[in-house]
Amino acid sequence: MRFPDASVRRFAVRCLHGLADRELVEYLPQLVQVIKSEPYHYSALSEFLLLRAIHSVVVAHPLFWHLMACSHSLSLSLSLSLS
């Protein structure tokens, strides 16, 4: 993990708050990859993405499919309970 300090990761997530939904969707593939390397199931990034998905179908639909596309990874499948 490149930035193991949780405060650095929380700062990065706060920077994402300013993005519009359609802008955020452009970064979803990379953000889903970051979730895979988070040290814990609960993280600022996962909470942020879930809350944005709850409030916007523009985010929810692509987030679902990005998560499904990488669910073949056993560790992610277990952490997201998709399998």
matplotlib code that plots the C-alpha trace (Angstrom):
import matplotlib.pyplot as plt

x = [0.0, 1.5, -0.2, -0.8, -1.7, -5.5, -5.4, -3.8, -6.4, -9.3, -7.8, -7.9, -11.5, -12.4, -10.9, -13.3, -16.4, -16.1, -16.6, -19.9, -21.4, -20.5, -16.9, -16.7, -17.9, -14.8, -12.6, -14.6, -12.3, -9.3, -11.3, -12.5, -8.9, -8.0, -10.8, -9.2, -6.0, -7.6, -6.4, -9.9, -13.4, -14.7, -12.8, -13.5, -13.4, -15.9, -18.2, -18.0, -18.7, -21.6, -23.2, -22.8, -24.3, -27.3, -28.0, -27.3, -28.1, -25.5, -22.9, -24.7, -25.1, -21.5, -20.1, -22.1, -20.7, -17.2, -17.5, -19.0, -16.3, -13.6, -15.5, -13.6, -10.9, -11.6, -10.4, -12.7, -15.6, -15.3, -14.9, -17.9, -19.9, -20.7, -19.9]
y = [0.0, 3.3, 5.5, 3.3, 6.3, 6.5, 10.3, 10.6, 8.3, 10.2, 13.5, 12.0, 11.0, 14.5, 15.8, 13.5, 15.1, 18.1, 16.0, 15.8, 12.4, 12.1, 13.2, 10.6, 7.8, 8.5, 7.5, 4.5, 1.8, 3.2, 3.7, 0.1, -1.1, 1.1, -0.6, -3.9, -2.8, -1.2, -2.8, -3.0, -3.7, -0.4, 2.6, 6.2, 5.4, 2.6, 4.7, 7.6, 5.4, 3.7, 7.0, 8.5, 5.4, 5.5, 9.1, 8.8, 6.1, 7.7, 6.5, 3.3, 1.5, 1.8, 1.1, -2.1, -3.3, -2.3, -4.3, -7.2, -7.2, -7.6, -10.0, -12.9, -11.9, -14.1, -11.5, -8.8, -11.3, -12.2, -8.6, -7.4, -10.6, -10.9, -14.5]
z = [0.0, -1.1, 1.6, 4.7, 6.9, 7.3, 7.6, 4.1, 2.6, 4.4, 2.9, -0.6, -0.1, 1.1, -2.2, -4.1, -2.4, -4.8, -7.9, -9.7, -10.1, -13.8, -13.0, -10.2, -12.6, -14.7, -11.8, -10.6, -12.2, -10.3, -7.1, -7.1, -7.5, -4.4, -2.4, -3.1, -1.4, 1.7, 4.9, 6.4, 5.0, 6.3, 4.9, 4.2, 0.5, 0.6, 2.8, 0.4, -2.7, -1.0, 0.1, -3.4, -4.9, -2.5, -3.5, -7.3, -9.8, -12.1, -9.6, -8.4, -11.7, -12.9, -9.4, -9.2, -12.6, -11.7, -8.5, -10.3, -12.9, -10.3, -8.1, -9.5, -7.0, -4.0, -1.5, -2.9, -3.2, 0.4, 1.6, -0.4, 0.1, -3.7, -4.1]

ax = plt.figure().add_subplot(projection="3d")
ax.plot(x, y, z, "-o")
ax.set_aspect("equal")
plt.show()
